[in-house]
């Protein structure tokens, strides 16, 4: 009977360990979030630049070819 109680005590998850694991997960979540956010923002900036270039090219084409 006492061996069973000892095994249960060993298997208990310590609060300090839970705090460490939770802290690691929290930090990992924010690091991944900032990496993904930075990547998506870079993609959005690139898309915006591409749209501006397309509008500029269209404007130049209308000026060169003339409006019909």
C-alpha contacts under 8 A as a table, 3 or more apart, distances in Angstrom:
res1	aa1	res2	aa2	distance
1	X	4	X	5.32
1	X	5	X	6.70
2	X	5	X	5.13
2	X	6	X	6.27
3	X	6	X	5.04
3	X	7	X	6.21
4	X	7	X	5.15
4	X	8	X	6.31
5	X	8	X	5.08
5	X	9	X	6.31
6	X	9	X	5.11
6	X	10	X	6.29
7	X	10	X	5.09
7	X	11	X	6.15
8	X	11	X	5.09
8	X	12	X	6.26
9	X	12	X	5.30
13	X	17	X	7.04
13	X	18	X	7.05
14	X	17	X	5.24
14	X	18	X	6.28
15	X	18	X	4.95
15	X	19	X	6.14
16	X	19	X	5.06
16	X	20	X	6.28
17	X	20	X	5.05
17	X	21	X	6.13
18	X	21	X	5.15
18	X	22	X	5.92
19	X	22	X	5.01
19	X	23	X	5.97
20	X	23	X	5.12
20	X	24	X	6.23
21	X	24	X	5.15
21	X	25	X	6.19
22	X	25	X	5.07
22	X	26	X	6.05
23	X	26	X	5.01
23	X	27	X	6.16
24	X	27	X	5.23
24	X	28	X	6.02
25	X	28	X	5.05
25	X	29	X	6.00
26	X	29	X	5.15
26	X	30	X	6.44
27	X	30	X	5.30
27	X	31	X	6.14
28	X	31	X	5.13
28	X	32	X	6.10
29	X	32	X	5.32
29	X	33	X	6.03
30	X	33	X	4.83
30	X	34	X	6.09
31	X	34	X	5.31
31	X	35	X	6.25
32	X	35	X	5.10
32	X	36	X	6.10
33	X	36	X	5.22
33	X	37	X	5.94
34	X	37	X	4.94
34	X	38	X	5.93
35	X	38	X	5.19
35	X	39	X	6.19
36	X	39	X	5.06
36	X	40	X	6.12
37	X	40	X	5.18
37	X	41	X	6.00
38	X	41	X	5.09
38	X	42	X	6.09
39	X	42	X	5.11
39	X	43	X	6.27
40	X	43	X	4.99
40	X	44	X	6.16
41	X	44	X	5.00
41	X	45	X	6.13
42	X	45	X	5.09
42	X	46	X	6.15
43	X	46	X	5.09
43	X	47	X	6.11
44	X	47	X	5.01
44	X	48	X	6.16
45	X	48	X	5.07
45	X	49	X	6.26
46	X	49	X	5.10
46	X	50	X	6.17
47	X	50	X	5.05
47	X	51	X	6.21
48	X	51	X	5.11
48	X	52	X	6.28
49	X	52	X	5.09
49	X	53	X	6.21
50	X	53	X	5.08
50	X	54	X	6.17
51	X	54	X	5.05
51	X	55	X	6.23
52	X	55	X	5.14
52	X	56	X	6.10
53	X	56	X	5.00
53	X	57	X	6.07
54	X	57	X	5.11
54	X	58	X	6.12
55	X	58	X	5.04
55	X	59	X	6.12
56	X	59	X	5.04
56	X	60	X	6.17
57	X	60	X	5.07
57	X	61	X	6.04
58	X	61	X	5.04
58	X	62	X	6.21
59	X	62	X	5.21
59	X	63	X	6.27
60	X	63	X	5.05
60	X	64	X	6.08
61	X	64	X	5.14
61	X	65	X	5.85
61	X	66	X	7.80
62	X	65	X	5.34
62	X	66	X	5.24
62	X	67	X	5.94
63	X	66	X	5.23
63	X	67	X	7.37
